[in-house]
Amino acid sequence: MGNINFVKEKKEVIAADGANLRLKAMQNGIDIYTLFGKMTNCGGYGQCGTCIVEVVEGIENLSPRTDVENKKLKKKPGNYRLACQTLVNGPVSVVTKP
């Protein structure tokens, strides 16, 4: 089990190992999309790149970046992830809409 700390929202969510970060955020009322992202998101398939989060603690407790993420985030810092492509395996703190 791992806790996901959503920094801006000041909310902590309990997640089973292997939980999808985007789904856990949505299930707990965490808004991860900007206005543009709300209108254009792909529904969690990694195609749009609008569910970006910044990992501020616990990056080692996340699944490795996927090829899709490497392509979509090539000009972003290494601690940026697509929430839809990220699996949580331990405690982590993220900033939504960085």
Residue pairs with C-beta under 8 A, 6 or more apart in sequence:
1 14
1 15
1 16
1 17
2 14
2 15
2 17
2 19
2 58
2 61
2 88
2 89
2 90
2 91
2 92
3 12
3 13
3 14
3 15
3 91
3 92
4 12
4 13
4 14
4 15
4 21
4 24
4 25
4 88
4 91
4 92
4 93
4 94
5 11
5 12
5 57
5 91
5 92
5 93
5 94
6 12
6 13
6 25
6 30
6 94
6 96
7 56
7 93
7 94
7 95
8 95
8 96
8 97
9 30
9 96
11 28
11 30
13 24
13 25
13 28
13 30
15 24
15 88
17 88
17 89
17 90
18 87
18 88
18 89
19 87
19 88
20 44
20 83
20 84
20 86
20 87
20 88
21 53
21 62
21 81
21 83
21 84
21 86
21 87
21 88
21 94
22 32
22 44
22 51
22 82
22 83
22 84
22 86
23 44
24 88
25 32
25 83
25 96
26 32
30 96
31 96
32 51
32 53
32 83
32 96
32 97
33 41
33 50
33 51
33 97
34 50
34 97
36 50
37 48
37 50
37 51
40 48
40 50
41 48
41 50
41 51
42 48
42 50
42 84
44 51
44 84
45 84
46 66
46 68
46 69
46 72
46 82
46 84
46 85
47 68
49 72
49 73
49 82
51 82
51 83
51 84
52 73
52 76
52 80
52 81
52 82
52 83
52 97
52 98
53 80
53 81
53 82
53 83
53 86
53 94
53 95
53 96
53 98
54 77
54 79
54 80
54 94
54 95
54 98
55 62
55 79
55 80
55 81
55 92
55 93
55 94
56 79
56 93
56 94
56 95
57 91
57 92
57 93
58 90
58 91
58 92
58 93
59 79
59 92
60 90
61 88
61 89
61 90
61 91
61 92
62 81
62 86
62 87
62 88
62 89
62 92
63 85
63 86
63 87
63 89
65 73
65 81
65 85
66 82
66 85
68 82
68 85
69 81
69 82
69 85
72 82
73 80
73 81
73 82
80 98
81 94
83 94
